[in-house]
Amino acid sequence: MTSQKPLVMDNTMSSARNLAQLHPTGTVLAFHALSPSFSNYGVCHISNKCITLSLVLLCTISCVFFSFTDSFKGTNGKLYYGMATPKSFIVVNYLPPDGDRSNVLEDLTRFQMRWLDCVHAFFSVLVFLTLTFSDANIQHCFFPNSGPNTKQILQHLPLGAGLLSSMVFLIFPTTRKGIGHS
């Protein structure tokens, strides 16, 4: 019975690590570091709205982009990073001194884009945008005259979106490791 316990703990920790990897954690941290000054702490002028909206757009693109990235070891043992496309996989850090490309990078079609990548990208964006618009500075900037119902929705939506996306990520796990995974 005690040998079963570490196995359960390992599976639980592995699931938690995978879940943290799938949520747009880095993008959310970057956004929350920059948004207070970009949104002028909620006292927005037209310029602040434009800059903040640009930040939201760039971070949203980042969520989508990182949903399609992966890493793998080549036959030479070196770690390669790239992005999935509908037909294949674009390797971004291959250099000619690494060896013959066809020998080092075997069968890149196994890393091509799948429908599950699109599902993960959608839910990653959902979580990011939900957390973005629940921020008080963003609410004051973009919804200055919102009523109590809108404030309640914006306050409680992150919990629901986070729970829903976590369930999707756990039920439909991905094999993508992303850039930065060793």
C-alpha positions as protocol buffer text, in pm:
chain_id: "A"
residue {
  index: 1
  type: MET
  ca { x: 0 y: 0 z: 0 }
}
residue {
  index: 2
  type: THR
  ca { x: 285 y: 242 z: 72 }
}
residue {
  index: 3
  type: SER
  ca { x: 434 y: 180 z: -273 }
}
residue {
  index: 4
  type: GLN
  ca { x: 104 y: 302 z: -421 }
}
residue {
  index: 5
  type: LYS
  ca { x: 125 y: 637 z: -238 }
}
residue {
  index: 6
  type: PRO
  ca { x: 437 y: 776 z: -414 }
}
residue {
  index: 7
  type: LEU
  ca { x: 291 y: 678 z: -751 }
}
residue {
  index: 8
  type: VAL
  ca { x: -31 y: 870 z: -678 }
}
residue {
  index: 9
  type: MET
  ca { x: 170 y: 1168 z: -552 }
}
residue {
  index: 10
  type: ASP
  ca { x: 391 y: 1162 z: -864 }
}
residue {
  index: 11
  type: ASN
  ca { x: 84 y: 1155 z: -1090 }
}
residue {
  index: 12
  type: THR
  ca { x: -78 y: 1439 z: -896 }
}
residue {
  index: 13
  type: MET
  ca { x: 235 y: 1654 z: -908 }
}
residue {
  index: 14
  type: SER
  ca { x: 282 y: 1578 z: -1277 }
}
residue {
  index: 15
  type: SER
  ca { x: -78 y: 1685 z: -1349 }
}
residue {
  index: 16
  type: ALA
  ca { x: -32 y: 2006 z: -1148 }
}
residue {
  index: 17
  type: ARG
  ca { x: 292 y: 2085 z: -1332 }
}
residue {
  index: 18
  type: ASN
  ca { x: 128 y: 2022 z: -1668 }
}
residue {
  index: 19
  type: LEU
  ca { x: -166 y: 2242 z: -1570 }
}
residue {
  index: 20
  type: ALA
  ca { x: 64 y: 2528 z: -1466 }
}
residue {
  index: 21
  type: GLN
  ca { x: 252 y: 2486 z: -1793 }
}
residue {
  index: 22
  type: LEU
  ca { x: -69 y: 2506 z: -1998 }
}
residue {
  index: 23
  type: HIS
  ca { x: -215 y: 2815 z: -1835 }
}
residue {
  index: 24
  type: PRO
  ca { x: -78 y: 3144 z: -1969 }
}
residue {
  index: 25
  type: THR
  ca { x: 115 y: 3210 z: -1648 }
}
residue {
  index: 26
  type: GLY
  ca { x: 411 y: 3400 z: -1797 }
}
residue {
  index: 27
  type: THR
  ca { x: 188 y: 3612 z: -2019 }
}
residue {
  index: 28
  type: VAL
  ca { x: -38 y: 3700 z: -1725 }
}
residue {
  index: 29
  type: LEU
  ca { x: 262 y: 3797 z: -1511 }
}
residue {
  index: 30
  type: ALA
  ca { x: 404 y: 4015 z: -1787 }
}
residue {
  index: 31
  type: PHE
  ca { x: 67 y: 4180 z: -1841 }
}
residue {
  index: 32
  type: HIS
  ca { x: 13 y: 4252 z: -1472 }
}
residue {
  index: 33
  type: ALA
  ca { x: 363 y: 4398 z: -1445 }
}
residue {
  index: 34
  type: LEU
  ca { x: 304 y: 4640 z: -1733 }
}
residue {
  index: 35
  type: SER
  ca { x: -68 y: 4717 z: -1720 }
}
residue {
  index: 36
  type: PRO
  ca { x: -74 y: 4950 z: -1415 }
}
residue {
  index: 37
  type: SER
  ca { x: 155 y: 5204 z: -1577 }
}
residue {
  index: 38
  type: PHE
  ca { x: 12 y: 5154 z: -1929 }
}
residue {
  index: 39
  type: SER
  ca { x: -343 y: 5208 z: -1803 }
}
residue {
  index: 40
  type: ASN
  ca { x: -234 y: 5499 z: -1582 }
}
residue {
  index: 41
  type: TYR
  ca { x: -363 y: 5306 z: -1279 }
}
residue {
  index: 42
  type: GLY
  ca { x: -716 y: 5310 z: -1418 }
}
residue {
  index: 43
  type: VAL
  ca { x: -728 y: 5683 z: -1498 }
}
residue {
  index: 44
  type: CYS
  ca { x: -715 y: 5635 z: -1875 }
}
residue {
  index: 45
  type: HIS
  ca { x: -682 y: 5889 z: -2147 }
}
residue {
  index: 46
  type: ILE
  ca { x: -723 y: 5793 z: -2511 }
}
residue {
  index: 47
  type: SER
  ca { x: -348 y: 5729 z: -2538 }
}
residue {
  index: 48
  type: ASN
  ca { x: -356 y: 5500 z: -2233 }
}
residue {
  index: 49
  type: LYS
  ca { x: -646 y: 5304 z: -2382 }
}
residue {
  index: 50
  type: CYS
  ca { x: -456 y: 5257 z: -2709 }
}
residue {
  index: 51
  type: ILE
  ca { x: -135 y: 5148 z: -2535 }
}
residue {
  index: 52
  type: THR
  ca { x: -321 y: 4914 z: -2298 }
}
residue {
  index: 53
  type: LEU
  ca { x: -525 y: 4765 z: -2582 }
}
residue {
  index: 54
  type: SER
  ca { x: -200 y: 4706 z: -2772 }
}
residue {
  index: 55
  type: LEU
  ca { x: -58 y: 4529 z: -2468 }
}
residue {
  index: 56
  type: VAL
  ca { x: -370 y: 4310 z: -2443 }
}
residue {
  index: 57
  type: LEU
  ca { x: -344 y: 4226 z: -2813 }
}
residue {
  index: 58
  type: LEU
  ca { x: 28 y: 4138 z: -2793 }
}
residue {
  index: 59
  type: CYS
  ca { x: -27 y: 3921 z: -2486 }
}
residue {
  index: 60
  type: THR
  ca { x: -320 y: 3746 z: -2654 }
}
residue {
  index: 61
  type: ILE
  ca { x: -103 y: 3672 z: -2957 }
}
residue {
  index: 62
  type: SER
  ca { x: 161 y: 3541 z: -2717 }
}
residue {
  index: 63
  type: CYS
  ca { x: -91 y: 3299 z: -2562 }
}
residue {
  index: 64
  type: VAL
  ca { x: -182 y: 3164 z: -2905 }
}
residue {
  index: 65
  type: PHE
  ca { x: 180 y: 3143 z: -3024 }
}
residue {
  index: 66
  type: PHE
  ca { x: 303 y: 2949 z: -2721 }
}
residue {
  index: 67
  type: SER
  ca { x: 18 y: 2699 z: -2756 }
}
residue {
  index: 68
  type: PHE
  ca { x: 179 y: 2580 z: -3080 }
}
residue {
  index: 69
  type: THR
  ca { x: 543 y: 2563 z: -2965 }
}
residue {
  index: 70
  type: ASP
  ca { x: 726 y: 2247 z: -2876 }
}
residue {
  index: 71
  type: SER
  ca { x: 1072 y: 2115 z: -2802 }
}
residue {
  index: 72
  type: PHE
  ca { x: 1245 y: 1785 z: -2873 }
}
residue {
  index: 73
  type: LYS
  ca { x: 1589 y: 1625 z: -2876 }
}
residue {
  index: 74
  type: GLY
  ca { x: 1749 y: 1568 z: -3214 }
}
residue {
  index: 75
  type: THR
  ca { x: 1941 y: 1253 z: -3296 }
}
residue {
  index: 76
  type: ASN
  ca { x: 2257 y: 1444 z: -3198 }
}
residue {
  index: 77
  type: GLY
  ca { x: 2123 y: 1492 z: -2843 }
}
residue {
  index: 78
  type: LYS
  ca { x: 2076 y: 1869 z: -2878 }
}
residue {
  index: 79
  type: LEU
  ca { x: 1748 y: 2028 z: -2768 }
}
residue {
  index: 80
  type: TYR
  ca { x: 1554 y: 2196 z: -3051 }
}
residue {
  index: 81
  type: TYR
  ca { x: 1263 y: 2438 z: -3028 }
}
residue {
  index: 82
  type: GLY
  ca { x: 1002 y: 2524 z: -3283 }
}
residue {
  index: 83
  type: MET
  ca { x: 644 y: 2594 z: -3381 }
}
residue {
  index: 84
  type: ALA
  ca { x: 383 y: 2357 z: -3520 }
}
residue {
  index: 85
  type: THR
  ca { x: 225 y: 2434 z: -3855 }
}
residue {
  index: 86
  type: PRO
  ca { x: -64 y: 2254 z: -4026 }
}
residue {
  index: 87
  type: LYS
  ca { x: 181 y: 2055 z: -4244 }
}
residue {
  index: 88
  type: SER
  ca { x: 500 y: 2022 z: -4038 }
}
residue {
  index: 89
  type: PHE
  ca { x: 715 y: 2185 z: -3771 }
}
residue {
  index: 90
  type: ILE
  ca { x: 941 y: 2490 z: -3803 }
}
residue {
  index: 91
  type: VAL
  ca { x: 1263 y: 2447 z: -3605 }
}
residue {
  index: 92
  type: VAL
  ca { x: 1400 y: 2783 z: -3492 }
}
residue {
  index: 93
  type: ASN
  ca { x: 1739 y: 2694 z: -3345 }
}
residue {
  index: 94
  type: TYR
  ca { x: 1889 y: 2450 z: -3596 }
}
residue {
  index: 95
  type: LEU
  ca { x: 2235 y: 2548 z: -3720 }
}
residue {
  index: 96
  type: PRO
  ca { x: 2427 y: 2382 z: -4006 }
}
residue {
  index: 97
  type: PRO
  ca { x: 2718 y: 2285 z: -3774 }
}
residue {
  index: 98
  type: ASP
  ca { x: 2469 y: 2061 z: -3582 }
}
residue {
  index: 99
  type: GLY
  ca { x: 2493 y: 1803 z: -3861 }
}
residue {
  index: 100
  type: ASP
  ca { x: 2296 y: 1698 z: -4166 }
}
residue {
  index: 101
  type: ARG
  ca { x: 1945 y: 1841 z: -4121 }
}
residue {
  index: 102
  type: SER
  ca { x: 1765 y: 1530 z: -4249 }
}
residue {
  index: 103
  type: ASN
  ca { x: 1959 y: 1307 z: -4007 }
}
residue {
  index: 104
  type: VAL
  ca { x: 1938 y: 1533 z: -3702 }
}
residue {
  index: 105
  type: LEU
  ca { x: 1573 y: 1638 z: -3740 }
}
residue {
  index: 106
  type: GLU
  ca { x: 1387 y: 1317 z: -3820 }
}
residue {
  index: 107
  type: ASP
  ca { x: 1015 y: 1311 z: -3910 }
}
residue {
  index: 108
  type: LEU
  ca { x: 902 y: 1659 z: -3810 }
}
residue {
  index: 109
  type: THR
  ca { x: 547 y: 1582 z: -3929 }
}
residue {
  index: 110
  type: ARG
  ca { x: 482 y: 1411 z: -3594 }
}
residue {
  index: 111
  type: PHE
  ca { x: 496 y: 1759 z: -3439 }
}
residue {
  index: 112
  type: GLN
  ca { x: 251 y: 1918 z: -3682 }
}
residue {
  index: 113
  type: MET
  ca { x: -52 y: 2112 z: -3561 }
}
residue {
  index: 114
  type: ARG
  ca { x: -346 y: 1911 z: -3423 }
}
residue {
  index: 115
  type: TRP
  ca { x: -703 y: 2009 z: -3335 }
}
residue {
  index: 116
  type: LEU
  ca { x: -613 y: 1978 z: -2966 }
}
residue {
  index: 117
  type: ASP
  ca { x: -357 y: 2259 z: -3006 }
}
residue {
  index: 118
  type: CYS
  ca { x: -636 y: 2489 z: -3123 }
}
residue {
  index: 119
  type: VAL
  ca { x: -853 y: 2391 z: -2825 }
}
residue {
  index: 120
  type: HIS
  ca { x: -566 y: 2464 z: -2586 }
}
residue {
  index: 121
  type: ALA
  ca { x: -494 y: 2796 z: -2759 }
}
residue {
  index: 122
  type: PHE
  ca { x: -861 y: 2898 z: -2727 }
}
residue {
  index: 123
  type: PHE
  ca { x: -879 y: 2816 z: -2357 }
}
residue {
  index: 124
  type: SER
  ca { x: -544 y: 2978 z: -2290 }
}
residue {
  index: 125
  type: VAL
  ca { x: -672 y: 3300 z: -2449 }
}
residue {
  index: 126
  type: LEU
  ca { x: -999 y: 3265 z: -2254 }
}
residue {
  index: 127
  type: VAL
  ca { x: -811 y: 3247 z: -1924 }
}
residue {
  index: 128
  type: PHE
  ca { x: -583 y: 3537 z: -2017 }
}
residue {
  index: 129
  type: LEU
  ca { x: -864 y: 3769 z: -2128 }
}
residue {
  index: 130
  type: THR
  ca { x: -1076 y: 3679 z: -1827 }
}
residue {
  index: 131
  type: LEU
  ca { x: -792 y: 3761 z: -1589 }
}
residue {
  index: 132
  type: THR
  ca { x: -713 y: 4076 z: -1786 }
}
residue {
  index: 133
  type: PHE
  ca { x: -1063 y: 4222 z: -1769 }
}
residue {
  index: 134
  type: SER
  ca { x: -1100 y: 4131 z: -1402 }
}
residue {
  index: 135
  type: ASP
  ca { x: -811 y: 4365 z: -1317 }
}
residue {
  index: 136
  type: ALA
  ca { x: -936 y: 4680 z: -1139 }
}
residue {
  index: 137
  type: ASN
  ca { x: -719 y: 4918 z: -1345 }
}
residue {
  index: 138
  type: ILE
  ca { x: -845 y: 4768 z: -1671 }
}
residue {
  index: 139
  type: GLN
  ca { x: -1204 y: 4785 z: -1549 }
}
residue {
  index: 140
  type: HIS
  ca { x: -1168 y: 5151 z: -1457 }
}
residue {
  index: 141
  type: CYS
  ca { x: -998 y: 5221 z: -1790 }
}
residue {
  index: 142
  type: PHE
  ca { x: -1236 y: 5042 z: -2026 }
}
residue {
  index: 143
  type: PHE
  ca { x: -1557 y: 5018 z: -1821 }
}
residue {
  index: 144
  type: PRO
  ca { x: -1560 y: 5336 z: -1608 }
}
residue {
  index: 145
  type: ASN
  ca { x: -1939 y: 5355 z: -1576 }
}
residue {
  index: 146
  type: SER
  ca { x: -2017 y: 4986 z: -1537 }
}
residue {
  index: 147
  type: GLY
  ca { x: -2302 y: 4891 z: -1311 }
}
residue {
  index: 148
  type: PRO
  ca { x: -2306 y: 4645 z: -1022 }
}
residue {
  index: 149
  type: ASN
  ca { x: -2404 y: 4351 z: -1247 }
}
residue {
  index: 150
  type: THR
  ca { x: -2108 y: 4404 z: -1479 }
}
residue {
  index: 151
  type: LYS
  ca { x: -1875 y: 4438 z: -1181 }
}
residue {
  index: 152
  type: GLN
  ca { x: -2007 y: 4109 z: -1035 }
}
residue {
  index: 153
  type: ILE
  ca { x: -1954 y: 3930 z: -1366 }
}
residue {
  index: 154
  type: LEU
  ca { x: -1603 y: 4068 z: -1406 }
}
residue {
  index: 155
  type: GLN
  ca { x: -1523 y: 3978 z: -1045 }
}
residue {
  index: 156
  type: HIS
  ca { x: -1642 y: 3616 z: -1058 }
}
residue {
  index: 157
  type: LEU
  ca { x: -1567 y: 3524 z: -1419 }
}
residue {
  index: 158
  type: PRO
  ca { x: -1198 y: 3434 z: -1358 }
}
residue {
  index: 159
  type: LEU
  ca { x: -1291 y: 3155 z: -1118 }
}
residue {
  index: 160
  type: GLY
  ca { x: -1535 y: 2999 z: -1365 }
}
residue {
  index: 161
  type: ALA
  ca { x: -1304 y: 3039 z: -1666 }
}
residue {
  index: 162
  type: GLY
  ca { x: -1009 y: 2902 z: -1470 }
}
residue {
  index: 163
  type: LEU
  ca { x: -1207 y: 2601 z: -1352 }
}
residue {
  index: 164
  type: LEU
  ca { x: -1347 y: 2530 z: -1699 }
}
residue {
  index: 165
  type: SER
  ca { x: -1010 y: 2560 z: -1872 }
}
residue {
  index: 166
  type: SER
  ca { x: -840 y: 2349 z: -1603 }
}
residue {
  index: 167
  type: MET
  ca { x: -1094 y: 2074 z: -1659 }
}
residue {
  index: 168
  type: VAL
  ca { x: -1040 y: 2089 z: -2036 }
}
residue {
  index: 169
  type: PHE
  ca { x: -661 y: 2084 z: -1990 }
}
residue {
  index: 170
  type: LEU
  ca { x: -682 y: 1785 z: -1755 }
}
residue {
  index: 171
  type: ILE
  ca { x: -934 y: 1587 z: -1963 }
}
residue {
  index: 172
  type: PHE
  ca { x: -759 y: 1661 z: -2294 }
}
residue {
  index: 173
  type: PRO
  ca { x: -388 y: 1683 z: -2210 }
}
residue {
  index: 174
  type: THR
  ca { x: -139 y: 1786 z: -2475 }
}
residue {
  index: 175
  type: THR
  ca { x: 204 y: 1642 z: -2544 }
}
residue {
  index: 176
  type: ARG
  ca { x: 347 y: 1983 z: -2637 }
}
residue {
  index: 177
  type: LYS
  ca { x: 624 y: 2094 z: -2407 }
}
residue {
  index: 178
  type: GLY
  ca { x: 665 y: 2447 z: -2538 }
}
residue {
  index: 179
  type: ILE
  ca { x: 967 y: 2669 z: -2560 }
}
residue {
  index: 180
  type: GLY
  ca { x: 1177 y: 2676 z: -2245 }
}
residue {
  index: 181
  type: HIS
  ca { x: 1099 y: 2318 z: -2144 }
}
residue {
  index: 182
  type: SER
  ca { x: 1409 y: 2107 z: -2107 }
}
